[in-house]
């Protein structure tokens, strides 16, 4: 009994550590565009996001119930399995944070849980139908739906603001960005904080402290909300830089469209109990908004690296979790070995990150390397049919090759540099 009690305490603490990493890993989802367009100061933005994440944690438990009683079969699952799952998820979160790639903390947790469960009781311990309908399908649909919605919304905002003074329009859209960023933060709390609630509830059920099918206790909801809020306040500045400046260059109109579209998708999924990746939704919305402005581009080299990370999240976290489960099942010394491995790995990643510090003072600085690339086929095709933003005039002569021998230096303006 003492072993189970100690292990359960380790699982709860590790789950809250994961929730903390989830907070700073996903701060970019709500605040990257608001910070990159200058609508809010970086520290103010993450402070507001932290408070709203905490509030959002109390609004629903549908996603928590999906995690705690839907993804895997509760019978036969031991606390060691959940601990191993959290180890895989935490390490993947930290590795992707180190390289500044927005990846799904949700999928890292689910991949870890599935991998540890398979290693413990076999493939039969996983509810395949739930994985497909509430994890894999939303993973593909979310960025597409949010991206298309954001692209259409961006076009609509430019069209609606065509007759508005540019300075007034920018001021209004920045205010809209702040409101929509708050909505995304609230939505993030309702979705991502619940994942930790669900995993702790599953651990309590596995240890016999709760009956199967129980809702998260109040202390679980409060602790998970506080952990994700604290992580959010510290800010995942590396990922904020990538999402705010690395994927595309956004104007306030586009930032407003991206955040509003992402919030709508996340809130709808939370209401349906889909354990949606807020990262997928927000990244898709940012790219869609980037393509919604005439001349807007998406940096597909950065997007490709991000897509690769998305594809690796489930299997990578699952493999680490499966290996951790094999060690923890050896008894006390196995659990201790995995704890030491986790602490050592986290410490090493932190020291490596200190070689090039990214914080609120330089989050909007963009490295020269990788920020200039020609517009791809997709960007060019979409830009060709996208109406220009308010107040701009398309110079047709700049797009038509001049006849041989004609001097265009004095009549054709230099084309805008493409990224």
DOVO-319826 format. One record per residue (C-alpha): residue number from 1; residue in three letters; x, y, z. Coordinates in Angstrom, 2 decimals. Example, Ala and Ser with C-alpha at 12.3 -4.5 7.8 and 13.67 -1.06 7.14 Angstrom:
BEGIN
(r 1, 'ALA', (12.30, -4.50, 7.80))
(r 2, 'SER', (13.67, -1.06, 7.14))
***
This chain:
BEGIN
(r 1, 'UNK', (0.00, 0.00, 0.00))
(r 2, 'UNK', (2.88, 2.39, 0.80))
(r 3, 'UNK', (4.36, 1.69, -2.64))
(r 4, 'UNK', (1.06, 2.47, -4.34))
(r 5, 'UNK', (0.60, 5.65, -2.25))
(r 6, 'UNK', (4.11, 6.90, -3.02))
(r 7, 'UNK', (3.79, 6.03, -6.70))
(r 8, 'UNK', (0.40, 7.73, -6.91))
(r 9, 'UNK', (1.93, 10.89, -5.41))
(r 10, 'UNK', (4.73, 10.72, -8.00))
(r 11, 'UNK', (2.17, 10.35, -10.78))
(r 12, 'UNK', (0.15, 13.36, -9.58))
(r 13, 'UNK', (3.26, 15.56, -9.31))
(r 14, 'UNK', (4.50, 14.42, -12.72))
(r 15, 'UNK', (1.07, 15.14, -14.22))
(r 16, 'UNK', (1.19, 18.69, -12.86))
(r 17, 'UNK', (4.71, 19.09, -14.29))
(r 18, 'UNK', (3.30, 18.03, -17.66))
(r 19, 'UNK', (0.49, 20.57, -17.22))
(r 20, 'UNK', (3.09, 23.25, -16.51))
(r 21, 'UNK', (5.01, 22.39, -19.70))
(r 22, 'UNK', (1.70, 22.33, -21.57))
(r 23, 'UNK', (1.12, 25.91, -20.40))
(r 24, 'UNK', (4.36, 27.44, -21.64))
(r 25, 'UNK', (4.42, 25.19, -24.71))
(r 26, 'UNK', (1.00, 26.38, -25.86))
(r 27, 'UNK', (1.10, 30.06, -24.84))
(r 28, 'UNK', (1.85, 30.81, -28.47))
(r 29, 'UNK', (-1.54, 29.46, -29.51))
(r 30, 'UNK', (-3.32, 32.37, -27.85))
(r 31, 'UNK', (-0.78, 35.17, -27.83))
(r 32, 'UNK', (1.72, 34.78, -30.69))
(r 33, 'UNK', (-0.21, 36.88, -33.21))
(r 34, 'UNK', (-1.18, 39.49, -30.60))
(r 35, 'UNK', (2.48, 39.90, -29.61))
(r 36, 'UNK', (3.86, 39.81, -33.17))
(r 37, 'UNK', (1.50, 42.57, -34.40))
(r 38, 'UNK', (2.20, 44.74, -31.36))
(r 39, 'UNK', (-1.38, 44.67, -30.10))
(r 40, 'UNK', (-0.14, 43.85, -26.58))
(r 41, 'UNK', (3.18, 43.92, -24.77))
(r 42, 'UNK', (4.62, 40.40, -24.35))
(r 43, 'UNK', (4.48, 40.17, -20.54))
(r 44, 'UNK', (1.00, 41.69, -20.39))
(r 45, 'UNK', (-0.21, 39.24, -23.02))
(r 46, 'UNK', (1.00, 36.13, -21.22))
(r 47, 'UNK', (-0.35, 37.40, -17.89))
(r 48, 'UNK', (-3.82, 37.83, -19.38))
(r 49, 'UNK', (-3.60, 34.42, -21.02))
(r 50, 'UNK', (-2.63, 32.79, -17.72))
(r 51, 'UNK', (-5.64, 34.20, -15.88))
(r 52, 'UNK', (-8.06, 33.13, -18.61))
(r 53, 'UNK', (-6.50, 29.65, -18.80))
(r 54, 'UNK', (-7.25, 29.28, -15.10))
(r 55, 'UNK', (-10.85, 30.43, -15.57))
(r 56, 'UNK', (-11.33, 28.11, -18.56))
(r 57, 'UNK', (-10.26, 25.10, -16.51))
(r 58, 'UNK', (-13.48, 25.37, -14.50))
(r 59, 'UNK', (-15.91, 25.61, -17.42))
(r 60, 'UNK', (-16.19, 21.97, -18.52))
(r 61, 'UNK', (-15.02, 18.39, -17.80))
(r 62, 'UNK', (-16.04, 16.73, -21.09))
(r 63, 'UNK', (-12.48, 16.42, -22.43))
(r 64, 'UNK', (-11.25, 15.18, -19.03))
(r 65, 'UNK', (-13.85, 12.41, -19.17))
(r 66, 'UNK', (-12.66, 11.44, -22.66))
(r 67, 'UNK', (-9.09, 11.06, -21.36))
(r 68, 'UNK', (-9.95, 9.34, -18.09))
(r 69, 'UNK', (-12.51, 6.84, -19.33))
(r 70, 'UNK', (-12.50, 6.78, -23.12))
(r 71, 'UNK', (-9.03, 6.53, -24.62))
(r 72, 'UNK', (-7.87, 3.37, -22.82))
(r 73, 'UNK', (-9.63, 0.71, -20.78))
(r 74, 'UNK', (-9.39, 1.55, -17.10))
(r 75, 'UNK', (-9.33, -2.09, -16.02))
(r 76, 'UNK', (-5.81, -3.41, -15.74))
(r 77, 'UNK', (-4.16, 0.03, -15.99))
(r 78, 'UNK', (-1.69, 0.60, -13.17))
(r 79, 'UNK', (-0.24, 3.91, -11.94))
(r 80, 'UNK', (3.12, 2.89, -13.45))
(r 81, 'UNK', (1.52, 3.05, -16.91))
(r 82, 'UNK', (0.29, 6.60, -16.38))
(r 83, 'UNK', (3.64, 7.71, -14.99))
(r 84, 'UNK', (5.42, 6.29, -18.05))
(r 85, 'UNK', (2.93, 8.06, -20.35))
(r 86, 'UNK', (3.67, 11.38, -18.68))
(r 87, 'UNK', (7.42, 10.88, -19.05))
(r 88, 'UNK', (7.04, 10.46, -22.82))
(r 89, 'UNK', (4.77, 13.51, -23.11))
(r 90, 'UNK', (6.98, 15.81, -21.01))
(r 91, 'UNK', (10.16, 14.98, -22.91))
(r 92, 'UNK', (8.48, 15.52, -26.30))
(r 93, 'UNK', (7.10, 18.87, -25.12))
(r 94, 'UNK', (10.53, 20.02, -24.00))
(r 95, 'UNK', (12.33, 18.83, -27.15))
(r 96, 'UNK', (9.92, 20.62, -29.48))
(r 97, 'UNK', (10.06, 23.73, -27.28))
(r 98, 'UNK', (13.87, 23.67, -27.50))
(r 99, 'UNK', (13.76, 23.82, -31.31))
(r 100, 'UNK', (10.84, 26.27, -31.31))
(r 101, 'UNK', (8.34, 24.06, -33.11))
(r 102, 'UNK', (4.62, 24.26, -32.27))
(r 103, 'UNK', (3.55, 20.67, -31.64))
(r 104, 'UNK', (0.61, 19.15, -29.86))
(r 105, 'UNK', (0.90, 18.63, -26.11))
(r 106, 'UNK', (-2.42, 16.82, -26.37))
(r 107, 'UNK', (-1.07, 14.28, -28.83))
(r 108, 'UNK', (2.12, 13.89, -26.82))
(r 109, 'UNK', (0.04, 12.91, -23.81))
(r 110, 'UNK', (-2.19, 10.60, -25.82))
(r 111, 'UNK', (0.73, 9.01, -27.62))
(r 112, 'UNK', (2.43, 8.40, -24.29))
(r 113, 'UNK', (-0.72, 6.91, -22.78))
(r 114, 'UNK', (-1.30, 4.61, -25.75))
(r 115, 'UNK', (2.35, 3.51, -25.90))
(r 116, 'UNK', (2.54, 2.76, -22.18))
(r 117, 'UNK', (-0.79, 0.92, -22.25))
(r 118, 'UNK', (0.26, -1.27, -25.17))
(r 119, 'UNK', (3.54, -2.09, -23.42))
(r 120, 'UNK', (1.65, -2.98, -20.23))
(r 121, 'UNK', (-1.48, -4.90, -21.29))
(r 122, 'UNK', (-1.28, -5.11, -25.07))
(r 123, 'UNK', (-3.15, -3.46, -27.91))
(r 124, 'UNK', (-6.46, -4.61, -26.45))
(r 125, 'UNK', (-6.12, -2.02, -23.70))
(r 126, 'UNK', (-6.61, 0.81, -26.20))
(r 127, 'UNK', (-10.06, 1.86, -27.43))
(r 128, 'UNK', (-9.25, 2.11, -31.12))
(r 129, 'UNK', (-12.58, 3.64, -32.06))
(r 130, 'UNK', (-12.10, 6.52, -29.62))
(r 131, 'UNK', (-8.56, 7.11, -30.88))
(r 132, 'UNK', (-9.79, 7.38, -34.47))
(r 133, 'UNK', (-12.95, 9.44, -33.93))
(r 134, 'UNK', (-11.83, 11.74, -31.12))
(r 135, 'UNK', (-8.08, 12.02, -31.74))
(r 136, 'UNK', (-6.94, 11.23, -35.29))
(r 137, 'UNK', (-9.87, 12.67, -37.26))
(r 138, 'UNK', (-9.87, 15.96, -35.29))
(r 139, 'UNK', (-6.07, 16.13, -35.71))
(r 140, 'UNK', (-6.48, 16.24, -39.49))
(r 141, 'UNK', (-9.70, 18.24, -39.60))
(r 142, 'UNK', (-8.83, 20.95, -37.06))
(r 143, 'UNK', (-6.01, 22.74, -38.97))
(r 144, 'UNK', (-7.93, 22.46, -42.25))
(r 145, 'UNK', (-11.18, 23.81, -40.84))
(r 146, 'UNK', (-9.46, 26.56, -38.84))
(r 147, 'UNK', (-7.21, 27.46, -41.78))
(r 148, 'UNK', (-10.06, 27.77, -44.30))
(r 149, 'UNK', (-12.17, 29.71, -41.81))
(r 150, 'UNK', (-9.30, 32.10, -41.05))
(r 151, 'UNK', (-8.52, 32.66, -44.73))
(r 152, 'UNK', (-12.15, 33.51, -45.49))
(r 153, 'UNK', (-12.40, 35.65, -42.36))
(r 154, 'UNK', (-9.26, 37.58, -43.31))
(r 155, 'UNK', (-10.64, 38.31, -46.76))
(r 156, 'UNK', (-13.93, 39.41, -45.21))
(r 157, 'UNK', (-12.22, 41.75, -42.74))
(r 158, 'UNK', (-10.24, 43.45, -45.50))
(r 159, 'UNK', (-13.37, 43.81, -47.61))
(r 160, 'UNK', (-15.43, 45.13, -44.70))
(r 161, 'UNK', (-12.74, 47.63, -43.79))
(r 162, 'UNK', (-12.13, 48.88, -47.33))
(r 163, 'UNK', (-13.70, 52.28, -46.63))
(r 164, 'UNK', (-12.32, 52.70, -43.11))
(r 165, 'UNK', (-9.38, 54.98, -42.40))
(r 166, 'UNK', (-6.26, 52.81, -42.13))
(r 167, 'UNK', (-5.18, 54.17, -38.75))
(r 168, 'UNK', (-8.66, 53.76, -37.29))
(r 169, 'UNK', (-8.97, 50.27, -38.75))
(r 170, 'UNK', (-5.68, 49.12, -37.28))
(r 171, 'UNK', (-6.63, 50.44, -33.86))
(r 172, 'UNK', (-9.98, 48.67, -33.99))
(r 173, 'UNK', (-8.54, 45.38, -35.17))
(r 174, 'UNK', (-5.90, 45.46, -32.46))
(r 175, 'UNK', (-8.66, 45.81, -29.89))
(r 176, 'UNK', (-10.38, 42.89, -31.59))
(r 177, 'UNK', (-7.16, 40.91, -31.40))
(r 178, 'UNK', (-6.98, 41.39, -27.66))
(r 179, 'UNK', (-10.57, 40.20, -27.25))
(r 180, 'UNK', (-10.09, 37.20, -29.57))
(r 181, 'UNK', (-6.78, 36.30, -27.87))
(r 182, 'UNK', (-8.64, 36.23, -24.57))
(r 183, 'UNK', (-11.22, 33.93, -26.13))
(r 184, 'UNK', (-8.49, 31.57, -27.35))
(r 185, 'UNK', (-6.92, 31.52, -23.87))
(r 186, 'UNK', (-10.28, 30.72, -22.33))
(r 187, 'UNK', (-10.82, 27.98, -24.90))
(r 188, 'UNK', (-7.34, 26.61, -24.21))
(r 189, 'UNK', (-8.16, 26.33, -20.52))
(r 190, 'UNK', (-11.37, 24.44, -21.25))
(r 191, 'UNK', (-9.51, 21.98, -23.49))
(r 192, 'UNK', (-5.89, 21.51, -22.40))
(r 193, 'UNK', (-6.16, 21.91, -18.62))
(r 194, 'UNK', (-8.73, 19.13, -18.72))
(r 195, 'UNK', (-6.24, 16.69, -20.19))
(r 196, 'UNK', (-4.22, 16.78, -16.98))
(r 197, 'UNK', (-7.41, 16.53, -14.94))
(r 198, 'UNK', (-8.29, 13.44, -16.93))
(r 199, 'UNK', (-4.88, 11.80, -16.50))
(r 200, 'UNK', (-4.85, 12.41, -12.72))
(r 201, 'UNK', (-8.40, 11.06, -12.47))
(r 202, 'UNK', (-7.32, 7.98, -14.40))
(r 203, 'UNK', (-4.42, 7.50, -11.96))
(r 204, 'UNK', (-6.78, 7.79, -8.99))
(r 205, 'UNK', (-9.10, 5.21, -10.56))
(r 206, 'UNK', (-6.17, 2.89, -11.30))
(r 207, 'UNK', (-5.01, 3.14, -7.69))
(r 208, 'UNK', (-8.52, 2.44, -6.38))
(r 209, 'UNK', (-8.96, 5.92, -4.90))
(r 210, 'UNK', (-11.90, 6.72, -7.21))
(r 211, 'UNK', (-14.66, 4.65, -8.77))
(r 212, 'UNK', (-14.44, 4.09, -12.56))
(r 213, 'UNK', (-16.26, 6.77, -14.52))
(r 214, 'UNK', (-15.92, 9.43, -11.81))
(r 215, 'UNK', (-15.58, 13.11, -12.62))
(r 216, 'UNK', (-12.36, 14.88, -11.58))
(r 217, 'UNK', (-12.41, 15.93, -7.90))
(r 218, 'UNK', (-12.36, 19.66, -7.13))
(r 219, 'UNK', (-8.75, 19.59, -5.92))
(r 220, 'UNK', (-7.70, 18.05, -9.24))
(r 221, 'UNK', (-9.46, 20.80, -11.21))
(r 222, 'UNK', (-7.90, 23.55, -9.08))
(r 223, 'UNK', (-4.34, 22.16, -9.16))
(r 224, 'UNK', (-4.45, 21.50, -12.92))
(r 225, 'UNK', (-5.77, 25.01, -13.59))
(r 226, 'UNK', (-3.06, 26.62, -11.46))
(r 227, 'UNK', (-0.27, 24.56, -13.06))
(r 228, 'UNK', (-1.22, 25.43, -16.63))
(r 229, 'UNK', (-1.73, 29.09, -15.69))
(r 230, 'UNK', (1.75, 29.30, -14.14))
(r 231, 'UNK', (3.32, 27.70, -17.21))
(r 232, 'UNK', (1.42, 30.10, -19.46))
(r 233, 'UNK', (2.63, 33.13, -17.50))
(r 234, 'UNK', (6.28, 32.13, -17.91))
(r 235, 'UNK', (5.70, 32.08, -21.67))
(r 236, 'UNK', (7.08, 29.68, -24.27))
(r 237, 'UNK', (8.93, 32.46, -26.06))
(r 238, 'UNK', (10.67, 30.21, -28.58))
(r 239, 'UNK', (7.38, 28.87, -29.93))
(r 240, 'UNK', (5.76, 32.33, -29.75))
(r 241, 'UNK', (8.52, 33.58, -32.07))
(r 242, 'UNK', (7.96, 30.74, -34.55))
(r 243, 'UNK', (4.18, 31.09, -34.68))
(r 244, 'UNK', (4.16, 34.88, -34.61))
(r 245, 'UNK', (6.98, 35.58, -37.05))
(r 246, 'UNK', (8.26, 32.28, -38.44))
(r 247, 'UNK', (5.16, 31.01, -40.26))
(r 248, 'UNK', (3.97, 34.23, -41.89))
(r 249, 'UNK', (3.81, 37.98, -41.40))
(r 250, 'UNK', (0.45, 39.08, -40.04))
(r 251, 'UNK', (-1.29, 42.43, -39.98))
(r 252, 'UNK', (-3.82, 43.17, -37.21))
(r 253, 'UNK', (-6.72, 42.24, -39.48))
(r 254, 'UNK', (-5.21, 38.83, -40.11))
(r 255, 'UNK', (-4.36, 38.31, -36.45))
(r 256, 'UNK', (-7.95, 39.01, -35.49))
(r 257, 'UNK', (-9.25, 36.60, -38.14))
(r 258, 'UNK', (-6.81, 33.85, -37.11))
(r 259, 'UNK', (-7.57, 34.00, -33.41))
(r 260, 'UNK', (-11.33, 34.24, -33.81))
(r 261, 'UNK', (-11.41, 31.25, -36.17))
(r 262, 'UNK', (-9.18, 29.15, -33.90))
(r 263, 'UNK', (-11.25, 29.97, -30.82))
(r 264, 'UNK', (-14.47, 28.93, -32.57))
(r 265, 'UNK', (-12.99, 25.55, -33.56))
(r 266, 'UNK', (-11.52, 24.87, -30.10))
(r 267, 'UNK', (-14.68, 25.78, -28.19))
(r 268, 'UNK', (-16.83, 23.67, -30.49))
(r 269, 'UNK', (-14.54, 20.67, -30.01))
(r 270, 'UNK', (-14.52, 21.08, -26.22))
(r 271, 'UNK', (-18.31, 21.10, -26.18))
(r 272, 'UNK', (-18.33, 17.84, -28.18))
(r 273, 'UNK', (-15.69, 16.22, -25.95))
(r 274, 'UNK', (-13.08, 16.03, -28.73))
(r 275, 'UNK', (-9.56, 16.16, -27.29))
(r 276, 'UNK', (-8.50, 18.63, -29.94))
(r 277, 'UNK', (-5.00, 19.96, -30.36))
(r 278, 'UNK', (-5.12, 23.71, -29.85))
(r 279, 'UNK', (-1.71, 23.88, -31.55))
(r 280, 'UNK', (-3.08, 22.32, -34.74))
(r 281, 'UNK', (-6.07, 24.66, -34.73))
(r 282, 'UNK', (-4.09, 27.84, -34.07))
(r 283, 'UNK', (-1.26, 26.98, -36.47))
(r 284, 'UNK', (-3.77, 26.21, -39.22))
(r 285, 'UNK', (-5.56, 29.47, -38.52))
(r 286, 'UNK', (-2.32, 31.47, -38.67))
(r 287, 'UNK', (-1.40, 29.95, -42.03))
(r 288, 'UNK', (-4.92, 30.46, -43.38))
(r 289, 'UNK', (-4.91, 34.10, -42.30))
(r 290, 'UNK', (-1.50, 34.54, -43.90))
(r 291, 'UNK', (-2.95, 33.43, -47.23))
(r 292, 'UNK', (-6.03, 35.62, -46.79))
(r 293, 'UNK', (-4.22, 38.86, -47.64))
(r 294, 'UNK', (-3.12, 39.89, -51.11))
(r 295, 'UNK', (0.64, 39.39, -51.18))
(r 296, 'UNK', (0.60, 37.38, -47.96))
(r 297, 'UNK', (2.79, 34.30, -47.87))
(r 298, 'UNK', (3.36, 31.25, -45.72))
(r 299, 'UNK', (6.93, 30.15, -45.08))
(r 300, 'UNK', (6.50, 26.58, -46.18))
(r 301, 'UNK', (9.97, 25.49, -45.01))
(r 302, 'UNK', (8.98, 26.28, -41.43))
(r 303, 'UNK', (5.50, 24.81, -41.96))
(r 304, 'UNK', (7.03, 21.58, -43.31))
(r 305, 'UNK', (9.22, 21.15, -40.23))
(r 306, 'UNK', (6.15, 21.73, -38.11))
(r 307, 'UNK', (4.12, 19.12, -40.03))
(r 308, 'UNK', (6.93, 16.58, -39.57))
(r 309, 'UNK', (6.90, 17.23, -35.81))
(r 310, 'UNK', (3.14, 16.72, -35.78))
(r 311, 'UNK', (3.50, 13.36, -37.50))
(r 312, 'UNK', (6.19, 12.23, -35.08))
(r 313, 'UNK', (4.41, 13.31, -31.90))
(r 314, 'UNK', (2.24, 10.25, -31.27))
(r 315, 'UNK', (4.85, 7.58, -32.11))
(r 316, 'UNK', (7.79, 9.39, -30.45))
(r 317, 'UNK', (5.99, 9.99, -27.17))
(r 318, 'UNK', (4.58, 6.47, -27.35))
(r 319, 'UNK', (8.00, 4.83, -27.77))
(r 320, 'UNK', (9.53, 6.75, -24.86))
(r 321, 'UNK', (6.50, 5.90, -22.71))
(r 322, 'UNK', (6.66, 2.22, -23.65))
(r 323, 'UNK', (10.34, 2.04, -22.72))
(r 324, 'UNK', (9.67, 3.84, -19.44))
(r 325, 'UNK', (6.85, 1.42, -18.63))
(r 326, 'UNK', (9.13, -1.58, -19.16))
(r 327, 'UNK', (11.56, -0.11, -16.62))
(r 328, 'UNK', (8.99, 1.01, -14.04))
(r 329, 'UNK', (7.37, -2.42, -13.89))
(r 330, 'UNK', (10.61, -3.73, -12.34))
(r 331, 'UNK', (9.60, -2.21, -9.02))
(r 332, 'UNK', (10.82, 0.64, -6.84))
(r 333, 'UNK', (14.26, 0.80, -8.40))
(r 334, 'UNK', (12.71, 1.00, -11.87))
(r 335, 'UNK', (10.47, 3.91, -10.87))
(r 336, 'UNK', (13.47, 5.65, -9.28))
(r 337, 'UNK', (15.54, 5.12, -12.43))
(r 338, 'UNK', (12.86, 6.67, -14.65))
(r 339, 'UNK', (12.48, 9.63, -12.27))
(r 340, 'UNK', (16.25, 10.25, -12.39))
(r 341, 'UNK', (16.21, 9.91, -16.19))
(r 342, 'UNK', (13.37, 12.44, -16.49))
(r 343, 'UNK', (15.00, 14.99, -14.19))
(r 344, 'UNK', (18.39, 14.62, -15.91))
(r 345, 'UNK', (16.85, 14.99, -19.37))
(r 346, 'UNK', (14.85, 18.07, -18.41))
(r 347, 'UNK', (17.92, 19.66, -16.85))
(r 348, 'UNK', (20.05, 18.97, -19.93))
(r 349, 'UNK', (17.43, 20.49, -22.25))
(r 350, 'UNK', (17.22, 23.60, -20.07))
(r 351, 'UNK', (21.00, 24.11, -20.09))
(r 352, 'UNK', (21.09, 23.68, -23.88))
(r 353, 'UNK', (18.36, 26.31, -24.22))
(r 354, 'UNK', (20.51, 28.82, -22.31))
(r 355, 'UNK', (22.99, 28.91, -25.20))
(r 356, 'UNK', (20.55, 31.07, -27.15))
(r 357, 'UNK', (18.03, 32.74, -24.88))
(r 358, 'UNK', (14.64, 33.80, -26.25))
(r 359, 'UNK', (12.46, 35.85, -23.92))
(r 360, 'UNK', (10.01, 38.76, -23.91))
(r 361, 'UNK', (12.78, 41.20, -24.87))
(r 362, 'UNK', (13.65, 39.58, -28.21))
(r 363, 'UNK', (10.62, 37.41, -29.04))
(r 364, 'UNK', (9.78, 39.50, -32.13))
(r 365, 'UNK', (13.33, 39.38, -33.49))
(r 366, 'UNK', (13.54, 37.06, -36.49))
(r 367, 'UNK', (16.72, 35.22, -37.42))
(r 368, 'UNK', (18.00, 36.15, -40.86))
(r 369, 'UNK', (18.41, 32.53, -41.87))
(r 370, 'UNK', (15.23, 30.90, -43.08))
(r 371, 'UNK', (13.09, 34.05, -43.17))
(r 372, 'UNK', (13.51, 34.69, -46.88))
(r 373, 'UNK', (12.18, 32.13, -49.31))
(r 374, 'UNK', (10.32, 32.41, -52.60))
(r 375, 'UNK', (6.57, 32.10, -52.58))
(r 376, 'UNK', (5.56, 28.55, -53.39))
(r 377, 'UNK', (2.95, 27.31, -55.84))
(r 378, 'UNK', (0.18, 27.24, -53.24))
(r 379, 'UNK', (0.90, 30.75, -52.00))
(r 380, 'UNK', (1.15, 32.16, -55.52))
(r 381, 'UNK', (-2.09, 30.55, -56.65))
(r 382, 'UNK', (-4.09, 31.73, -53.64))
(r 383, 'UNK', (-2.58, 35.22, -53.71))
(r 384, 'UNK', (-3.60, 35.59, -57.34))
(r 385, 'UNK', (-7.28, 35.35, -56.49))
(r 386, 'UNK', (-7.20, 37.18, -53.15))
(r 387, 'UNK', (-8.49, 40.78, -53.10))
(r 388, 'UNK', (-5.93, 43.40, -52.05))
(r 389, 'UNK', (-6.13, 44.88, -48.56))
(r 390, 'UNK', (-7.87, 48.18, -47.97))
(r 391, 'UNK', (-6.09, 51.23, -49.31))
(r 392, 'UNK', (-3.82, 49.41, -51.78))
(r 393, 'UNK', (-3.79, 49.64, -55.57))
(r 394, 'UNK', (-2.54, 46.83, -57.74))
(r 395, 'UNK', (-0.09, 48.02, -60.36))
(r 396, 'UNK', (-0.78, 45.87, -63.38))
(r 397, 'UNK', (2.37, 47.08, -65.14))
(r 398, 'UNK', (4.43, 45.57, -62.34))
(r 399, 'UNK', (2.99, 42.14, -63.12))
(r 400, 'UNK', (3.31, 42.25, -66.95))
(r 401, 'UNK', (6.76, 41.74, -68.51))
(r 402, 'UNK', (7.90, 44.81, -70.44))
(r 403, 'UNK', (8.59, 44.51, -74.19))
(r 404, 'UNK', (12.19, 43.89, -75.15))
(r 405, 'UNK', (14.26, 47.02, -75.08))
(r 406, 'UNK', (11.82, 49.12, -73.07))
(r 407, 'UNK', (13.29, 50.90, -70.08))
(r 408, 'UNK', (11.07, 50.14, -67.10))
(r 409, 'UNK', (13.36, 51.53, -64.43))
(r 410, 'UNK', (11.51, 54.84, -64.24))
(r 411, 'UNK', (7.95, 53.58, -64.72))
(r 412, 'UNK', (7.67, 50.32, -62.85))
(r 413, 'UNK', (8.12, 50.28, -59.09))
(r 414, 'UNK', (10.33, 47.61, -57.59))
(r 415, 'UNK', (8.26, 44.60, -56.60))
(r 416, 'UNK', (7.80, 43.99, -52.91))
(r 417, 'UNK', (10.24, 41.49, -51.50))
(r 418, 'UNK', (8.66, 38.09, -50.99))
(r 419, 'UNK', (9.41, 35.91, -48.06))
***
